[in-house]
Amino acid sequence: MITLSRLNGSEFSLNPDLIHRAEETPDTVVTLIDGSRYVVTQSLSELVDRVVAYRARVVAEANRLSGEAEAEAAAAPPAPAARAAQATHDGADVVELRTRRA
């Protein structure tokens, strides 16, 4: 969410994914995808900067969470099926199989 100010000074939060269009006429008018319109005190360039910063935070948080999930998966012990598959590739198992064939 980004925080914007109406002309009367009251602040509100807006989901930037809902913005359809923004224009300066000379006030900045934000039109949402449902057709509702908000006149805000921020300039068009400031609005764009806030949307870009919001999206950067979303991507950074997604990367952080993805890294944590990968770290947890790497630290977790392998599942029983994975342990069984790993055991069949040990050198001792290979030697035992060769011994049975001979």
Secondary structure, DSSP 8 states (H G I E B T S, - for coil): -EEEEBTTS-EEEE-GGGEEEEEESSSEEEEETTS-EEEESS-HHHHHHHHHHHHHHHHHHHHHHHHHHHHHHHHS---HHHHHHHHTTSHHHHHHHHHHH-
